[in-house]
Amino acid sequence: QVQLVESGGGLVQAGGSLRLSCAASGSIFRIDNMGWYRQAPGKQRELVATITRFGTINYADSVKGRFTISRDNAKNTVYLQMNSLKPEDTAIYYCNVWVSTGTSYWGQGTQVTVSS
């Protein structure tokens, strides 16, 4: 079993920054893709950014130029640097990790609230 622990969420004013982290532990042979998703009240969960084991990155159009995803393979950790935050970024952010067995795992979620 793999456990994901998220941290870094909080309350910030529009234009501010936050840095999220997600650390994986447990029965890990190899982590493949890692990513961040978010779910706002009354909306479906949506992709924010993903990064492969070798550094290939994909962003949602809504966050391009503002968010940066990165990973530290030695620490089994993925990060999301969020700059120029907007009220519409308010959501619960979830870490997602795919391991080599073909199984995915979700973090517990961390709340990001951006005030106007």
N, CA, C and O atoms as a GROMACS GRO file, in nm:
protein
  464
    1GLN      N    1   0.084  -0.119   0.000
    1GLN     CA    2   0.000   0.000   0.000
    1GLN      C    3   0.088   0.124   0.000
    1GLN      O    4   0.197   0.125   0.057
    2VAL      N    5   0.039   0.228  -0.065
    2VAL     CA    6   0.109   0.354  -0.075
    2VAL      C    7   0.028   0.461  -0.002
    2VAL      O    8  -0.094   0.468  -0.017
    3GLN      N    9   0.096   0.542   0.076
    3GLN     CA   10   0.032   0.652   0.146
    3GLN      C   11   0.086   0.784   0.092
    3GLN      O   12   0.206   0.799   0.069
    4LEU      N   13  -0.004   0.880   0.073
    4LEU     CA   14   0.032   1.012   0.025
    4LEU      C   15  -0.006   1.115   0.131
    4LEU      O   16  -0.119   1.116   0.179
    5VAL      N   17   0.089   1.199   0.168
    5VAL     CA   18   0.064   1.303   0.266
    5VAL      C   19   0.085   1.439   0.201
    5VAL      O   20   0.194   1.470   0.154
    6GLU      N   21  -0.021   1.519   0.198
    6GLU     CA   22  -0.017   1.650   0.137
    6GLU      C   23  -0.001   1.759   0.243
    6GLU      O   24  -0.042   1.742   0.358
    7SER      N   25   0.060   1.869   0.203
    7SER     CA   26   0.074   1.983   0.291
    7SER      C   27   0.092   2.109   0.208
    7SER      O   28   0.120   2.102   0.088
    8GLY      N   29   0.076   2.224   0.271
    8GLY     CA   30   0.104   2.351   0.207
    8GLY      C   31  -0.016   2.436   0.173
    8GLY      O   32   0.000   2.551   0.131
    9GLY      N   33  -0.136   2.384   0.190
    9GLY     CA   34  -0.255   2.462   0.160
    9GLY      C   35  -0.277   2.570   0.264
    9GLY      O   36  -0.211   2.574   0.368
   10GLY      N   37  -0.372   2.658   0.235
   10GLY     CA   38  -0.402   2.765   0.328
   10GLY      C   39  -0.484   2.874   0.264
   10GLY      O   40  -0.539   2.857   0.155
   11LEU      N   41  -0.493   2.985   0.335
   11LEU     CA   42  -0.567   3.102   0.291
   11LEU      C   43  -0.470   3.209   0.244
   11LEU      O   44  -0.375   3.243   0.314
   12VAL      N   45  -0.495   3.263   0.125
   12VAL     CA   46  -0.407   3.364   0.069
   12VAL      C   47  -0.490   3.465  -0.009
   12VAL      O   48  -0.596   3.431  -0.063
   13GLN      N   49  -0.443   3.589  -0.015
   13GLN     CA   50  -0.511   3.690  -0.093
   13GLN      C   51  -0.478   3.676  -0.240
   13GLN      O   52  -0.374   3.621  -0.277
   14ALA      N   53  -0.566   3.727  -0.325
   14ALA     CA   54  -0.543   3.723  -0.469
   14ALA      C   55  -0.407   3.785  -0.502
   14ALA      O   56  -0.370   3.890  -0.449
   15GLY      N   57  -0.334   3.718  -0.590
   15GLY     CA   58  -0.201   3.762  -0.626
   15GLY      C   59  -0.091   3.698  -0.545
   15GLY      O   60   0.027   3.711  -0.579
   16GLY      N   61  -0.126   3.628  -0.440
   16GLY     CA   62  -0.029   3.564  -0.354
   16GLY      C   63   0.017   3.430  -0.407
   16GLY      O   64  -0.020   3.389  -0.517
   17SER      N   65   0.099   3.362  -0.327
   17SER     CA   66   0.158   3.236  -0.367
   17SER      C   67   0.147   3.132  -0.257
   17SER      O   68   0.142   3.164  -0.139
   18LEU      N   69   0.142   3.007  -0.299
   18LEU     CA   70   0.147   2.893  -0.209
   18LEU      C   71   0.228   2.783  -0.276
   18LEU      O   72   0.237   2.776  -0.398
   19ARG      N   73   0.286   2.696  -0.194
   19ARG     CA   74   0.360   2.582  -0.244
   19ARG      C   75   0.305   2.455  -0.178
   19ARG      O   76   0.314   2.440  -0.056
   20LEU      N   77   0.250   2.366  -0.258
   20LEU     CA   78   0.198   2.240  -0.210
   20LEU      C   79   0.302   2.130  -0.226
   20LEU      O   80   0.383   2.133  -0.318
   21SER      N   81   0.299   2.035  -0.135
   21SER     CA   82   0.386   1.920  -0.146
   21SER      C   83   0.307   1.793  -0.119
   21SER      O   84   0.206   1.795  -0.048
   22CYS      N   85   0.353   1.683  -0.175
   22CYS     CA   86   0.290   1.554  -0.157
   22CYS      C   87   0.399   1.449  -0.152
   22CYS      O   88   0.470   1.428  -0.251
   23ALA      N   89   0.413   1.383  -0.039
   23ALA     CA   90   0.516   1.282  -0.019
   23ALA      C   91   0.454   1.144  -0.016
   23ALA      O   92   0.358   1.119   0.057
   24ALA      N   93   0.510   1.053  -0.095
   24ALA     CA   94   0.462   0.916  -0.101
   24ALA      C   95   0.551   0.824  -0.018
   24ALA      O   96   0.673   0.840  -0.015
   25SER      N   97   0.490   0.729   0.048
   25SER     CA   98   0.563   0.630   0.125
   25SER      C   99   0.488   0.498   0.121
   25SER      O  100   0.373   0.492   0.080
   26GLY      N  101   0.555   0.392   0.165
   26GLY     CA  102   0.493   0.261   0.170
   26GLY      C  103   0.554   0.164   0.070
   26GLY      O  104   0.674   0.166   0.046
   27SER      N  105   0.470   0.080   0.012
   27SER     CA  106   0.514  -0.024  -0.079
   27SER      C  107   0.534   0.032  -0.218
   27SER      O  108   0.450   0.014  -0.306
   28ILE      N  109   0.646   0.099  -0.237
   28ILE     CA  110   0.676   0.163  -0.364
   28ILE      C  111   0.792   0.091  -0.432
   28ILE      O  112   0.903   0.086  -0.378
   29PHE      N  113   0.767   0.036  -0.550
   29PHE     CA  114   0.874  -0.015  -0.632
   29PHE      C  115   0.925   0.094  -0.725
   29PHE      O  116   1.045   0.121  -0.732
   30ARG      N  117   0.833   0.158  -0.796
   30ARG     CA  118   0.867   0.270  -0.881
   30ARG      C  119   0.743   0.356  -0.902
   30ARG      O  120   0.635   0.306  -0.933
   31ILE      N  121   0.760   0.485  -0.883
   31ILE     CA  122   0.653   0.580  -0.912
   31ILE      C  123   0.667   0.628  -1.055
   31ILE      O  124   0.775   0.671  -1.097
   32ASP      N  125   0.558   0.621  -1.129
   32ASP     CA  126   0.560   0.669  -1.267
   32ASP      C  127   0.509   0.813  -1.271
   32ASP      O  128   0.584   0.905  -1.239
   33ASN      N  129   0.384   0.833  -1.310
   33ASN     CA  130   0.332   0.968  -1.319
   33ASN      C  131   0.287   1.020  -1.183
   33ASN      O  132   0.240   0.944  -1.098
   34MET      N  133   0.301   1.150  -1.164
   34MET     CA  134   0.251   1.219  -1.046
   34MET      C  135   0.176   1.343  -1.094
   34MET      O  136   0.208   1.399  -1.199
   35GLY      N  137   0.078   1.385  -1.017
   35GLY     CA  138   0.004   1.501  -1.060
   35GLY      C  139  -0.079   1.563  -0.950
   35GLY      O  140  -0.091   1.510  -0.840
   36TRP      N  141  -0.137   1.678  -0.984
   36TRP     CA  142  -0.225   1.752  -0.896
   36TRP      C  143  -0.359   1.773  -0.965
   36TRP      O  144  -0.365   1.807  -1.083
   37TYR      N  145  -0.465   1.752  -0.889
   37TYR     CA  146  -0.601   1.776  -0.933
   37TYR      C  147  -0.670   1.864  -0.830
   37TYR      O  148  -0.625   1.872  -0.715
   38ARG      N  149  -0.778   1.928  -0.869
   38ARG     CA  150  -0.850   2.012  -0.774
   38ARG      C  151  -0.999   2.000  -0.796
   38ARG      O  152  -1.046   1.969  -0.905
   39GLN      N  153  -1.073   2.026  -0.689
   39GLN     CA  154  -1.218   2.021  -0.694
   39GLN      C  155  -1.274   2.139  -0.617
   39GLN      O  156  -1.255   2.150  -0.496
   40ALA      N  157  -1.343   2.226  -0.688
   40ALA     CA  158  -1.408   2.341  -0.627
   40ALA      C  159  -1.551   2.304  -0.589
   40ALA      O  160  -1.607   2.209  -0.644
   41PRO      N  161  -1.611   2.378  -0.496
   41PRO     CA  162  -1.750   2.348  -0.457
   41PRO      C  163  -1.844   2.348  -0.576
   41PRO      O  164  -1.846   2.442  -0.655
   42GLY      N  165  -1.922   2.242  -0.589
   42GLY     CA  166  -2.019   2.232  -0.696
   42GLY      C  167  -1.962   2.197  -0.832
   42GLY      O  168  -2.036   2.197  -0.931
   43LYS      N  169  -1.834   2.168  -0.840
   43LYS     CA  170  -1.771   2.135  -0.967
   43LYS      C  171  -1.705   1.998  -0.961
   43LYS      O  172  -1.679   1.944  -0.854
   44GLN      N  173  -1.679   1.943  -1.079
   44GLN     CA  174  -1.610   1.815  -1.088
   44GLN      C  175  -1.460   1.834  -1.065
   44GLN      O  176  -1.406   1.942  -1.084
   45ARG      N  177  -1.396   1.726  -1.024
   45ARG     CA  178  -1.252   1.729  -1.008
   45ARG      C  179  -1.186   1.747  -1.144
   45ARG      O  180  -1.225   1.683  -1.241
   46GLU      N  181  -1.085   1.834  -1.151
   46GLU     CA  182  -1.019   1.862  -1.276
   46GLU      C  183  -0.868   1.851  -1.261
   46GLU      O  184  -0.813   1.871  -1.153
   47LEU      N  185  -0.803   1.820  -1.372
   47LEU     CA  186  -0.658   1.812  -1.374
   47LEU      C  187  -0.597   1.951  -1.365
   47LEU      O  188  -0.645   2.045  -1.429
   48VAL      N  189  -0.492   1.963  -1.285
   48VAL     CA  190  -0.416   2.087  -1.276
   48VAL      C  191  -0.284   2.073  -1.348
   48VAL      O  192  -0.251   2.153  -1.436
   49ALA      N  193  -0.207   1.971  -1.312
   49ALA     CA  194  -0.076   1.949  -1.374
   49ALA      C  195  -0.031   1.807  -1.348
   49ALA      O  196  -0.065   1.747  -1.246
   50THR      N  197   0.046   1.753  -1.442
   50THR     CA  198   0.106   1.621  -1.425
   50THR      C  199   0.252   1.626  -1.465
   50THR      O  200   0.294   1.712  -1.542
   51ILE      N  201   0.328   1.531  -1.412
   51ILE     CA  202   0.469   1.520  -1.446
   51ILE      C  203   0.508   1.373  -1.446
   51ILE      O  204   0.476   1.300  -1.353
   52THR      N  205   0.577   1.330  -1.551
   52THR     CA  206   0.620   1.192  -1.560
   52THR      C  207   0.747   1.170  -1.480
   52THR      O  208   0.807   1.264  -1.428
   53ARG      N  209   0.786   1.044  -1.473
   53ARG     CA  210   0.907   1.007  -1.400
   53ARG      C  211   1.030   1.075  -1.460
   53ARG      O  212   1.129   1.099  -1.390
   54PHE      N  213   1.024   1.105  -1.590
   54PHE     CA  214   1.138   1.164  -1.657
   54PHE      C  215   1.122   1.314  -1.684
   54PHE      O  216   1.201   1.373  -1.758
   55GLY      N  217   1.020   1.375  -1.625
   55GLY     CA  218   1.010   1.519  -1.628
   55GLY      C  219   0.919   1.580  -1.732
   55GLY      O  220   0.916   1.702  -1.745
   56THR      N  221   0.846   1.500  -1.807
   56THR     CA  222   0.751   1.555  -1.903
   56THR      C  223   0.631   1.613  -1.830
   56THR      O  224   0.571   1.545  -1.746
   57ILE      N  225   0.596   1.737  -1.859
   57ILE     CA  226   0.496   1.812  -1.783
   57ILE      C  227   0.378   1.852  -1.870
   57ILE      O  228   0.393   1.885  -1.987
   58ASN      N  229   0.261   1.847  -1.810
   58ASN     CA  230   0.138   1.893  -1.873
   58ASN      C  231   0.061   1.980  -1.775
   58ASN      O  232   0.045   1.944  -1.658
   59TYR      N  233   0.012   2.096  -1.822
   59TYR     CA  234  -0.066   2.187  -1.739
   59TYR      C  235  -0.204   2.209  -1.799
   59TYR      O  236  -0.223   2.205  -1.920
   60ALA      N  237  -0.300   2.232  -1.711
   60ALA     CA  238  -0.428   2.282  -1.756
   60ALA      C  239  -0.411   2.423  -1.809
   60ALA      O  240  -0.328   2.499  -1.759
   61ASP      N  241  -0.490   2.459  -1.910
   61ASP     CA  242  -0.477   2.592  -1.969
   61ASP      C  243  -0.499   2.703  -1.865
   61ASP      O  244  -0.439   2.809  -1.875
   62SER      N  245  -0.583   2.678  -1.768
   62SER     CA  246  -0.618   2.780  -1.670
   62SER      C  247  -0.504   2.817  -1.576
   62SER      O  248  -0.509   2.921  -1.511
   63VAL      N  249  -0.400   2.733  -1.568
   63VAL     CA  250  -0.291   2.759  -1.475
   63VAL      C  251  -0.158   2.780  -1.544
   63VAL      O  252  -0.058   2.808  -1.478
   64LYS      N  253  -0.152   2.767  -1.675
   64LYS     CA  254  -0.027   2.785  -1.748
   64LYS      C  255   0.030   2.924  -1.723
   64LYS      O  256  -0.042   3.024  -1.729
   65GLY      N  257   0.159   2.929  -1.696
   65GLY     CA  258   0.226   3.055  -1.670
   65GLY      C  259   0.220   3.099  -1.526
   65GLY      O  260   0.290   3.193  -1.488
   66ARG      N  261   0.138   3.034  -1.444
   66ARG     CA  262   0.124   3.070  -1.304
   66ARG      C  263   0.169   2.960  -1.209
   66ARG      O  264   0.227   2.987  -1.104
   67PHE      N  265   0.143   2.835  -1.246
   67PHE     CA  266   0.177   2.721  -1.161
   67PHE      C  267   0.296   2.646  -1.218
   67PHE      O  268   0.316   2.643  -1.340
   68THR      N  269   0.373   2.584  -1.130
   68THR     CA  270   0.486   2.502  -1.171
   68THR      C  271   0.486   2.372  -1.092
   68THR      O  272   0.485   2.373  -0.969
   69ILE      N  273   0.486   2.260  -1.164
   69ILE     CA  274   0.493   2.130  -1.099
   69ILE      C  275   0.636   2.078  -1.108
   69ILE      O  276   0.704   2.100  -1.209
   70SER      N  277   0.681   2.011  -1.004
   70SER     CA  278   0.814   1.953  -1.002
   70SER      C  279   0.813   1.830  -0.914
   70SER      O  280   0.717   1.808  -0.839
   71ARG      N  281   0.917   1.750  -0.921
   71ARG     CA  282   0.925   1.630  -0.838
   71ARG      C  283   1.068   1.602  -0.797
   71ARG      O  284   1.163   1.638  -0.867
   72ASP      N  285   1.081   1.537  -0.684
   72ASP     CA  286   1.209   1.491  -0.633
   72ASP      C  287   1.197   1.340  -0.621
   72ASP      O  288   1.138   1.289  -0.526
   73ASN      N  289   1.253   1.269  -0.717
   73ASN     CA  290   1.238   1.124  -0.720
   73ASN      C  291   1.304   1.056  -0.600
   73ASN      O  292   1.256   0.953  -0.552
   74ALA      N  293   1.413   1.112  -0.552
   74ALA     CA  294   1.481   1.054  -0.437
   74ALA      C  295   1.395   1.061  -0.312
   74ALA      O  296   1.407   0.976  -0.224
   75LYS      N  297   1.309   1.162  -0.303
   75LYS     CA  298   1.221   1.179  -0.188
   75LYS      C  299   1.079   1.132  -0.214
   75LYS      O  300   0.993   1.141  -0.126
   76ASN      N  301   1.052   1.083  -0.335
   76ASN     CA  302   0.917   1.041  -0.373
   76ASN      C  303   0.815   1.151  -0.345
   76ASN      O  304   0.708   1.126  -0.290
   77THR      N  305   0.849   1.271  -0.384
   77THR     CA  306   0.769   1.387  -0.353
   77THR      C  307   0.741   1.469  -0.479
   77THR      O  308   0.828   1.486  -0.564
   78VAL      N  309   0.619   1.519  -0.489
   78VAL     CA  310   0.581   1.609  -0.598
   78VAL      C  311   0.537   1.741  -0.537
   78VAL      O  312   0.477   1.744  -0.430
   79TYR      N  313   0.568   1.850  -0.606
   79TYR     CA  314   0.539   1.984  -0.557
   79TYR      C  315   0.454   2.060  -0.658
   79TYR      O  316   0.454   2.028  -0.777
   80LEU      N  317   0.382   2.158  -0.610
   80LEU     CA  318   0.310   2.250  -0.696
   80LEU      C  319   0.330   2.391  -0.644
   80LEU      O  320   0.275   2.428  -0.540
   81GLN      N  321   0.408   2.469  -0.716
   81GLN     CA  322   0.428   2.609  -0.683
   81GLN      C  323   0.319   2.689  -0.752
   81GLN      O  324   0.307   2.684  -0.875
   82MET      N  325   0.240   2.762  -0.675
   82MET     CA  326   0.127   2.838  -0.729
   82MET      C  327   0.151   2.986  -0.706
   82MET      O  328   0.157   3.032  -0.592
   83ASN      N  329   0.165   3.060  -0.814
   83ASN     CA  330   0.185   3.204  -0.809
   83ASN      C  331   0.067   3.276  -0.873
   83ASN      O  332  -0.013   3.216  -0.945
   84SER      N  333   0.057   3.405  -0.845
   84SER     CA  334  -0.049   3.488  -0.901
   84SER      C  335  -0.186   3.423  -0.882
   84SER      O  336  -0.264   3.414  -0.977
   85LEU      N  337  -0.212   3.379  -0.762
   85LEU     CA  338  -0.336   3.306  -0.734
   85LEU      C  339  -0.458   3.395  -0.753
   85LEU      O  340  -0.456   3.514  -0.724
   86LYS      N  341  -0.564   3.333  -0.803
   86LYS     CA  342  -0.691   3.399  -0.829
   86LYS      C  343  -0.800   3.334  -0.746
   86LYS      O  344  -0.787   3.218  -0.706
   87PRO      N  345  -0.908   3.406  -0.718
   87PRO     CA  346  -1.019   3.346  -0.643
   87PRO      C  347  -1.071   3.217  -0.707
   87PRO      O  348  -1.113   3.126  -0.636
   88GLU      N  349  -1.068   3.208  -0.839
   88GLU     CA  350  -1.116   3.088  -0.906
   88GLU      C  351  -1.024   2.968  -0.886
   88GLU      O  352  -1.060   2.857  -0.926
   89ASP      N  353  -0.907   2.987  -0.826
   89ASP     CA  354  -0.820   2.876  -0.791
   89ASP      C  355  -0.863   2.809  -0.661
   89ASP      O  356  -0.811   2.704  -0.626
   90THR      N  357  -0.957   2.869  -0.591
   90THR     CA  358  -1.004   2.812  -0.465
   90THR      C  359  -1.062   2.673  -0.487
   90THR      O  360  -1.153   2.655  -0.568
   91ALA      N  361  -1.010   2.575  -0.415
   91ALA     CA  362  -1.052   2.437  -0.431
   91ALA      C  363  -0.977   2.350  -0.331
   91ALA      O  364  -0.885   2.396  -0.264
   92ILE      N  365  -1.018   2.226  -0.322
   92ILE     CA  366  -0.938   2.126  -0.254
   92ILE      C  367  -0.845   2.065  -0.357
   92ILE      O  368  -0.889   2.019  -0.462
   93TYR      N  369  -0.717   2.064  -0.327
   93TYR     CA  370  -0.616   2.012  -0.418
   93TYR      C  371  -0.574   1.873  -0.374
   93TYR      O  372  -0.541   1.850  -0.258
   94TYR      N  373  -0.576   1.780  -0.469
   94TYR     CA  374  -0.545   1.640  -0.442
   94TYR      C  375  -0.422   1.597  -0.520
   94TYR      O  376  -0.409   1.625  -0.640
   95CYS      N  377  -0.333   1.530  -0.453
   95CYS     CA  378  -0.218   1.468  -0.517
   95CYS      C  379  -0.258   1.331  -0.572
   95CYS      O  380  -0.336   1.259  -0.510
   96ASN      N  381  -0.206   1.296  -0.688
   96ASN     CA  382  -0.231   1.166  -0.749
   96ASN      C  383  -0.099   1.105  -0.794
   96ASN      O  384  -0.016   1.172  -0.854
   97VAL      N  385  -0.081   0.976  -0.764
   97VAL     CA  386   0.044   0.907  -0.796
   97VAL      C  387   0.012   0.773  -0.861
   97VAL      O  388  -0.071   0.697  -0.811
   98TRP      N  389   0.079   0.744  -0.971
   98TRP     CA  390   0.071   0.614  -1.037
   98TRP      C  391   0.201   0.538  -1.011
   98TRP      O  392   0.310   0.592  -1.026
   99VAL      N  393   0.186   0.411  -0.970
   99VAL     CA  394   0.302   0.327  -0.948
   99VAL      C  395   0.310   0.224  -1.059
   99VAL      O  396   0.218   0.210  -1.139
  100SER      N  397   0.422   0.152  -1.063
  100SER     CA  398   0.452   0.063  -1.175
  100SER      C  399   0.360  -0.058  -1.184
  100SER      O  400   0.360  -0.127  -1.286
  101THR      N  401   0.283  -0.085  -1.081
  101THR     CA  402   0.186  -0.194  -1.085
  101THR      C  403   0.062  -0.158  -1.164
  101THR      O  404  -0.023  -0.244  -1.189
  102GLY      N  405   0.049  -0.033  -1.203
  102GLY     CA  406  -0.068   0.014  -1.274
  102GLY      C  407  -0.177   0.065  -1.182
  102GLY      O  408  -0.291   0.079  -1.225
  103THR      N  409  -0.143   0.092  -1.058
  103THR     CA  410  -0.238   0.139  -0.959
  103THR      C  411  -0.213   0.286  -0.926
  103THR      O  412  -0.098   0.330  -0.919
  104SER      N  413  -0.319   0.360  -0.907
  104SER     CA  414  -0.308   0.500  -0.868
  104SER      C  415  -0.353   0.519  -0.724
  104SER      O  416  -0.433   0.442  -0.672
  105TYR      N  417  -0.300   0.623  -0.660
  105TYR     CA  418  -0.333   0.657  -0.522
  105TYR      C  419  -0.361   0.805  -0.513
  105TYR      O  420  -0.304   0.885  -0.587
  106TRP      N  421  -0.449   0.840  -0.420
  106TRP     CA  422  -0.487   0.979  -0.398
  106TRP      C  423  -0.448   1.026  -0.259
  106TRP      O  424  -0.458   0.951  -0.162
  107GLY      N  425  -0.405   1.150  -0.251
  107GLY     CA  426  -0.380   1.211  -0.122
  107GLY      C  427  -0.510   1.251  -0.055
  107GLY      O  428  -0.618   1.238  -0.114
  108GLN      N  429  -0.500   1.299   0.069
  108GLN     CA  430  -0.620   1.332   0.145
  108GLN      C  431  -0.682   1.465   0.105
  108GLN      O  432  -0.796   1.494   0.143
  109GLY      N  433  -0.610   1.544   0.030
  109GLY     CA  434  -0.658   1.674  -0.012
  109GLY      C  435  -0.612   1.784   0.082
  109GLY      O  436  -0.605   1.764   0.203
  110THR      N  437  -0.582   1.899   0.026
  110THR     CA  438  -0.546   2.016   0.106
  110THR      C  439  -0.622   2.136   0.051
  110THR      O  440  -0.627   2.158  -0.070
  111GLN      N  441  -0.680   2.215   0.141
  111GLN     CA  442  -0.765   2.326   0.102
  111GLN      C  443  -0.681   2.448   0.064
  111GLN      O  444  -0.593   2.489   0.138
  112VAL      N  445  -0.711   2.504  -0.052
  112VAL     CA  446  -0.653   2.630  -0.096
  112VAL      C  447  -0.767   2.729  -0.113
  112VAL      O  448  -0.859   2.707  -0.192
  113THR      N  449  -0.761   2.840  -0.040
  113THR     CA  450  -0.863   2.943  -0.048
  113THR      C  451  -0.798   3.075  -0.084
  113THR      O  452  -0.706   3.120  -0.016
  114VAL      N  453  -0.845   3.136  -0.192
  114VAL     CA  454  -0.791   3.262  -0.240
  114VAL      C  455  -0.900   3.368  -0.226
  114VAL      O  456  -1.006   3.357  -0.289
  115SER      N  457  -0.875   3.468  -0.146
  115SER     CA  458  -0.972   3.574  -0.124
  115SER      C  459  -0.951   3.688  -0.223
  115SER      O  460  -0.840   3.712  -0.268
  116SER      N  461  -1.059   3.756  -0.256
  116SER     CA  462  -1.053   3.866  -0.350
  116SER      C  463  -1.027   3.998  -0.281
  116SER      O  464  -1.019   4.102  -0.346
   0.00000   0.00000   0.00000
